Every structure is written in C-alpha cells, then in structure tokens.
Amino acid sequence: MESWIPVALVVALAMGFNYTNGFHDAANAIATSVSTRALTPRIALGMAAIANLAGAFLGTKVAKTVGSGIIDAPAGKVGLTICAAGLVGAIAWNMLTWWYGLPSSSSHALIGGLGGAAIAASSTVHWGAVLEKVILPMIASPIVGLIVGFLVMTAILWLFKGGHPGKVNRNFRYAQTVSAAAMAFGHGMQDAAKTAGVVVLALTVGGFAAEGDDAIPLWVLVMSAVVISAGTYAGGWRIMRTLGRRIIHLDPPQGFAAETTAAAVLYVATATGAPISTTHAITSAIMGVGSTKSVKAVRWGVAKNIVGAWIFTFPGAGIVAALTFLLLKLIIGL
C-alpha cells in the first residue's frame, strides 16, 4: 500500500509545478491581445485555457525528450527524490520570477531543476542531449523570433501602408483572436507535455511503467492539460504587464505579428521534440516587431532584465533542486 504513495506525491508536485506554469506563462499567449484590447482579460484567459488543453495532446515528442532524454534517474526512492527535488527547484524559480514580473522560462526551470537534482544524486545527465535538444534551441529560438518578428512586421507595414489606420487596427484586432489562440495552442504542446514527461519518469522509477516504454498514458496527458489550463485561467497579471506594456507599447498589427511569429517557432520546435521556451519565443518576437518602429522604441533596459532572468534560470533552479535533494536525502535517509 505504501509503494504508490511516494509516486503519488511526486505526481501531485508535478501538477503543482504545472499549475504555476499555467499562471506564470499565461501571459505568453494573451498579453499582446489584452494590451491591444483585441480581447478582454477573462475572454483571453478562457480562450488560452481551451487552446492549452487542445495543444497538450500533440506534444508527445517533447514529453519523451523531458521524460527520458535529459537525465537517468535510478529506480526506487532515489529516482523519485530526484524528480521531487527537480520539481521543487522549478516551482521555486517560477514563483520568484513571477513575483518580480519577469517572464522567465518554466521549461528551462524544469530542466535545470532535474539536472541539478541529478548532479546532487550523482546520477547521469545526458549533456549531449541537453546541448542538442535544450541549449542550442534555447539560443536559436530567440534569435529566430527576433529576426522573423522583424520580417513579419515589415511585411505587414508594406502590405497595409495605404490602409486607413482605424480600419487596419480593427481588422487586426479580430485577427489577433486567431493568433493568440495559435500561440496558446503551441504553449500547450510544449509546456503541458513537459510536465507529462516528468510524470512518466516518476511512474517509471516508481515501478508503475516499464523501462524504455515511450508511450505517454492518456490519463497523464489529460491531467497535465487540465491542470495547466486551470493555471492559465488563473492568470499571471504581473508578467502580463511586462510583456504587454513594458517592453514596447503594442498596436494590433504588432500584436498579431508577434503572436504569429512565436506560434510558428513553437510549432517547428515541437515537431522536432525540442523543449524550447514559450517565453523566449514571444518575448523575442515582441522585440523584433518593436524594432521595426525604431531601435529606441524597444525598452532595452527591461529586455536586459528579462535576458538576465533567462541566463540564471538553469543554475538558479538547479541549485535549489540540488539543495532540496540533499535535504530530502537527510530526512528520508537515502
């Protein structure tokens, strides 16, 4: 009767992280739509929650990368403690950056937490996979978002240069309903799937799933999708203000360009199984879009603070996770 309790506790902790991921990253999908008044906050949150739910079922490649491609966790208590400590590190980083209104990456916090806990436990970290599937996409996705965002916005400015500003803005507000939903769908594919991967890892080391079985149980996907959707609907107003207003004052065409760019980046990454940051994708797209107005239009001081949070996400979550593992090791007596 006792064997399933540690696994259940880790799954519950994973859902706690998933919930913080939802309200921490809700801004990714809807900040631009809310700031341009294309959607009211509650309608935007409801739409994002539904799109997150739908997207979660198409992110199994990302779930497999996180669940089996980043670390090797030994079976039994040690493996479950690694999972628990990694989740604690990710949750702690999410809460810290949410408090300061910094749109950091929940995805990289999770991977950094798992890596930090594995190192503390002297378990294997697949550094080659981390470099290929995490570090390189982490560097490439913001660069692509910045460049593509600039190009998409430049194309929009050229195509609609003769249009009436009021009519153009009104039409792009309608279009933002679609682009925001696409962004939220991509967020579901990436972030709900990552948590599902950790749950599968916990089930495997806890003896409730076969080693090497890559299948993601349907109930795991459903639970991850529902919880992240609930977190999304709770909203992340602090971060929403940063993305929607503090980097640049967005108009509807800019909001549409940023959301479309970020969604495209997420879809390509998901197809390759790379667990990239939805935060990096939308933030860099906003910067690229804003740069078409002028370089000075982007508040680069705010951008510098955001990039600083990105750099410290891996070590920050990893250190908390490592310390948590060592503490749990003393308490449990591993």
C-alpha positions as a printed Julia matrix, in Angstrom:
334×3 Matrix{Float64}:
   0.0    0.0     0.0
   2.92   2.29    0.7
   4.68   1.83   -2.64
   2.33   4.07   -4.59
   2.32   6.92   -2.04
   5.76   8.41   -2.97
   4.82   8.23   -6.66
   1.5    9.93   -5.97
   3.29  12.68   -4.02
   5.67  13.32   -6.92
   2.76  13.38   -9.39
   0.96  15.88   -7.13
   4.12  18.0    -7.01
   4.34  17.81  -10.81
   0.79  19.1   -11.06
   1.7   21.9    -8.64
   4.5   22.9   -10.98
   2.11  22.57  -13.91
  -0.33  24.96  -12.27
   2.4   27.56  -11.64
   3.5   27.06  -15.23
  -0.04  27.88  -16.34
  -0.39  31.16  -14.48
   3.28  32.07  -14.95
   3.16  31.59  -18.72
  -0.45  32.62  -19.36
   0.97  35.99  -20.33
   2.87  34.37  -23.19
  -0.32  33.69  -25.09
  -2.53  36.64  -24.26
  -0.5   39.66  -23.09
  -0.33  41.16  -26.57
  -4.06  40.6   -27.25
  -5.05  42.16  -23.93
  -2.67  45.12  -24.27
  -4.04  45.96  -27.74
  -7.63  45.48  -26.45
  -8.31  42.81  -29.02
  -9.66  40.64  -26.19
 -10.8   41.3   -22.64
  -8.61  39.64  -19.99
 -11.12  36.97  -18.95
 -12.13  36.07  -22.51
  -8.45  35.88  -23.45
  -7.68  33.66  -20.46
 -10.61  31.36  -21.21
  -9.58  31.05  -24.84
  -5.97  30.38  -23.85
  -7.02  27.7   -21.37
  -9.03  25.85  -24.03
  -6.22  26.12  -26.59
  -3.7   24.91  -23.99
  -5.91  21.9   -23.32
  -6.11  21.01  -27.01
  -2.41  21.56  -27.67
  -1.28  19.27  -24.86
  -2.28  16.17  -26.82
   0.14  16.94  -29.67
   3.32  17.4   -27.65
   4.3   13.78  -27.03
   7.74  14.2   -28.69
   8.59  16.93  -26.21
   7.27  14.8   -23.33
   9.59  11.94  -24.35
  12.58  14.27  -24.52
  11.99  15.53  -20.98
  10.95  12.17  -19.55
  13.81  10.06  -20.87
  16.3   12.19  -22.79
  17.7   14.57  -20.17
  18.67  12.5   -17.09
  18.85   8.9   -15.95
  17.08   8.51  -12.62
  17.62   5.21  -10.77
  14.6    3.14   -9.79
  13.18   3.49   -6.31
  13.4    6.22   -3.68
  16.48   7.92   -5.12
  14.86   8.37   -8.53
  11.63   9.68   -7.04
  13.59  12.06   -4.8
  15.42  13.41   -7.87
  12.05  14.05   -9.56
  10.65  15.73   -6.44
  13.7   17.91   -5.9
  13.77  18.93   -9.56
  10.14  20.0    -9.38
  10.73  21.97   -6.17
  13.57  23.84   -7.88
  11.37  24.64  -10.88
   8.44  25.77   -8.72
  10.7   27.98   -6.6
  12.13  29.68   -9.7
   8.67  30.17  -11.18
   7.41  31.83   -8.03
  10.47  34.07   -7.69
  10.32  35.34  -11.27
   6.52  35.7   -11.11
   6.89  37.88   -8.0
   9.26  40.23   -9.84
   7.17  40.14  -13.02
   9.97  38.61  -15.11
   8.87  36.36  -17.98
  11.42  33.58  -17.45
  11.16  30.06  -18.84
   9.23  27.47  -16.83
  10.57  24.88  -19.27
  14.19  25.66  -18.59
  13.47  25.91  -14.86
  12.14  22.35  -15.0
  15.09  21.01  -16.99
  17.56  22.92  -14.8
  15.86  21.55  -11.7
  16.04  17.96  -12.93
  19.68  18.43  -13.92
  20.64  19.98  -10.58
  18.93  17.21   -8.61
  20.57  14.53  -10.77
  24.02  16.03  -10.24
  23.46  16.14   -6.47
  22.45  12.47   -6.61
  25.49  11.55   -8.73
  23.15  10.35  -11.47
  23.73  10.64  -15.2
  22.91  13.84  -17.06
  22.89  13.42  -20.84
  24.92  16.5   -21.64
  24.94  15.77  -25.36
  21.15  15.7   -25.43
  21.0   18.8   -23.23
  23.24  20.63  -25.68
  21.38  19.42  -28.78
  17.79  19.5   -27.53
  17.91  22.32  -24.95
  20.91  24.67  -25.13
  21.11  25.11  -28.91
  17.33  25.62  -29.34
  17.43  27.98  -26.32
  19.99  30.14  -28.16
  18.46  29.76  -31.62
  14.76  30.32  -30.82
  15.08  33.92  -29.53
  17.32  34.83  -32.47
  14.82  33.33  -34.92
  11.93  35.02  -33.08
  13.69  38.4   -33.24
  14.51  38.15  -36.95
  11.22  36.62  -38.09
   9.21  39.05  -35.95
  11.02  41.94  -37.64
  10.41  40.47  -41.11
   6.72  39.68  -40.49
   6.06  43.17  -39.16
   7.97  44.73  -42.06
   5.79  42.76  -44.49
   2.61  43.91  -42.72
   3.74  47.55  -42.83
   4.44  47.25  -46.56
   1.2   45.42  -47.39
  -1.05  47.81  -45.46
   0.85  51.07  -45.93
  -2.07  52.62  -47.81
  -4.8   51.4   -45.46
  -6.88  53.53  -43.12
  -5.28  53.21  -39.64
  -8.61  52.75  -37.85
  -9.82  50.02  -40.19
  -6.43  48.26  -40.21
  -6.29  48.22  -36.41
  -9.86  46.95  -36.15
  -9.21  44.09  -38.58
  -6.01  43.09  -36.85
  -7.82  43.03  -33.51
 -10.08  40.36  -35.0
  -7.05  38.55  -36.43
  -5.42  38.53  -33.0
  -8.12  36.21  -31.74
  -6.71  33.57  -34.09
  -3.04  34.37  -33.5
  -3.44  34.36  -29.7
  -5.22  31.0   -29.88
  -2.4   29.65  -32.06
   0.15  30.86  -29.52
  -1.76  29.24  -26.64
  -2.06  26.01  -28.61
   1.71  25.98  -29.04
   2.14  26.63  -25.32
   0.02  23.58  -24.59
   2.08  21.44  -26.99
   5.28  22.48  -25.27
   4.61  23.05  -21.57
   1.85  20.61  -20.67
   3.85  17.92  -22.47
   6.97  18.65  -20.41
   5.14  18.02  -17.17
   3.66  14.83  -18.62
   7.23  13.71  -19.32
   8.21  14.18  -15.67
   5.14  12.23  -14.54
   6.12   9.34  -16.83
   9.66   9.49  -15.42
   8.24   9.25  -11.88
   6.0    6.33  -12.89
   8.99   4.54  -14.41
  11.37   4.9   -11.46
   8.48   4.12   -9.11
   7.82   0.83  -10.88
   4.46   1.72  -12.39
   5.68   1.91  -16.0
   8.06  -0.3   -17.94
  11.61   0.9   -18.54
  12.0    2.04  -22.14
   8.26   2.37  -22.71
   7.92   5.67  -24.59
   4.12   5.71  -24.59
   2.54   8.61  -22.69
  -0.59   7.32  -20.89
  -3.73   9.17  -21.89
  -4.64   9.95  -18.27
  -1.26  11.67  -17.81
  -1.83  13.92  -20.83
  -5.4   14.7   -19.75
  -4.36  15.56  -16.2
  -1.46  17.73  -17.37
  -3.66  19.51  -19.88
  -6.47  20.2   -17.4
  -4.16  21.47  -14.66
  -2.13  23.78  -16.91
  -5.39  25.1   -18.34
  -6.67  25.83  -14.83
  -3.42  27.63  -14.06
  -3.7   29.59  -17.29
  -7.2   30.71  -16.41
  -5.93  31.91  -13.03
  -3.8   34.39  -14.98
  -0.37  35.88  -14.43
  -1.04  39.58  -14.28
   2.42  40.69  -13.12
   4.16  39.1   -16.09
   1.36  40.12  -18.44
   2.09  43.77  -17.71
   5.77  43.26  -18.53
   5.14  41.54  -21.86
   2.18  43.65  -22.92
   3.32  47.12  -21.93
   6.82  47.45  -20.53
   8.89  46.14  -23.47
   7.01  48.22  -26.05
   3.55  49.72  -26.43
   1.95  47.37  -28.95
  -0.75  48.13  -31.51
  -2.95  45.36  -33.06
  -0.8   44.72  -36.16
   2.28  44.42  -33.94
   0.46  42.09  -31.56
  -0.65  39.88  -34.45
   2.87  39.77  -35.9
   4.43  38.85  -32.55
   1.9   36.1   -31.78
   2.09  34.6   -35.27
   5.88  34.55  -35.17
   6.05  32.97  -31.73
   3.45  30.34  -32.62
   5.41  29.35  -35.74
   8.61  28.96  -33.71
   6.8   26.77  -31.17
   5.28  24.52  -33.83
   8.62  23.89  -35.54
  10.32  23.13  -32.21
   7.55  20.77  -31.13
   7.8   18.86  -34.4
  11.49  18.19  -33.66
  10.89  17.3   -29.99
  12.91  20.28  -28.73
  11.59  21.63  -25.39
  12.02  25.34  -26.07
  10.71  28.24  -24.02
   7.39  29.8   -24.99
   8.56  32.83  -23.02
  11.69  33.22  -25.14
   9.65  32.82  -28.33
   7.08  35.54  -27.61
   9.45  37.97  -25.89
  11.98  37.9   -28.72
   9.16  38.21  -31.28
   7.86  41.31  -29.49
  11.36  42.81  -29.55
  11.73  42.05  -33.26
   8.33  43.53  -34.07
   9.02  46.61  -31.99
  12.35  47.2   -33.72
  10.55  47.96  -37.0
   9.31  51.21  -35.48
  12.8   52.16  -34.28
  15.52  50.6   -32.2
  14.74  53.09  -29.41
  11.08  52.03  -29.38
  12.06  48.86  -27.51
  12.83  49.41  -23.85
  16.13  47.56  -23.88
  16.64  48.07  -20.14
  13.58  45.91  -19.48
  14.78  43.48  -22.14
  18.17  43.24  -20.39
  16.48  42.29  -17.11
  14.47  39.6   -18.89
  17.56  38.16  -20.59
  19.31  38.16  -17.21
  16.5   36.05  -15.8
  16.86  33.68  -18.79
  20.6   33.23  -18.13
  20.13  32.48  -14.43
  17.16  30.12  -14.88
  19.2   26.91  -15.34
  21.64  27.48  -12.47
  19.02  29.1   -10.22
  16.52  26.25  -10.45
  19.36  23.71  -10.46
  20.92  24.98   -7.22
  17.57  25.0    -5.42
  16.88  21.47   -6.69
  20.32  20.21   -5.62
  19.93  21.65   -2.13
  16.41  20.19   -1.91
  17.71  16.75   -2.88
  20.44  16.88   -0.22
  17.9   17.97    2.4
  15.45  15.23    1.43
  18.31  12.74    1.45
  18.97  13.57    5.11
  15.29  13.45    6.03
  14.49  10.23    4.2
  17.81   8.57    4.94
  18.75   7.55    1.41
